[in-house]
Every structure is written in C-alpha cells, then in structure tokens.
Amino acid sequence: MYHSLIKFLKSETGAVTIDWVVLIASVVAMTAISFYQIRDNAANMDVAAGNAVAQEQAALFGE
C-alpha cells in the first residue's frame, strides 16, 4: 500500500490536467468578481446619467 501511494505521488500523469482545471477555475472566479464590480458601478452610473438628463431637461423646458 505504501509503495502504491509513493508511486501515485511521484507520477506526473494528469498534472497538466490539474493545472488547466486550476487555471480555468481562477479565470472563472476573477470573471465573476469583475462582473459584480462592474454591475454595481454601471447601476450607479446609470442613475447619475438619468439625474443629469433630468436636470438638463428641467433647465431647458421647465418643470
């Protein structure tokens, strides 16, 4: 049993697959984090733009 464990730990078969899995998982995690940051900031920018347009409209055409 001990020799099988040592052989398994020394084997490099599948190491590239593990590297790709870790790489893809980190890319997906960073994408998800970025999405939530962009979504929140985009919503704030949308509100700010709407308020600016409303102020200009009120200044040009009255309330």
DAKACOR-V592767 format. One line per field, one symbol per residue. psi: psi as a letter, one per 30 degrees, with the letter a starting at -180 (. if undefined). A space follows every 10 residues. Layout:
psi: ???
This chain:
psi: eeeeeeeeef kgkfeeeeee eeeeeeeeee eeeeeeeeee eeeeeeeeee eeeeeeeeee fl.
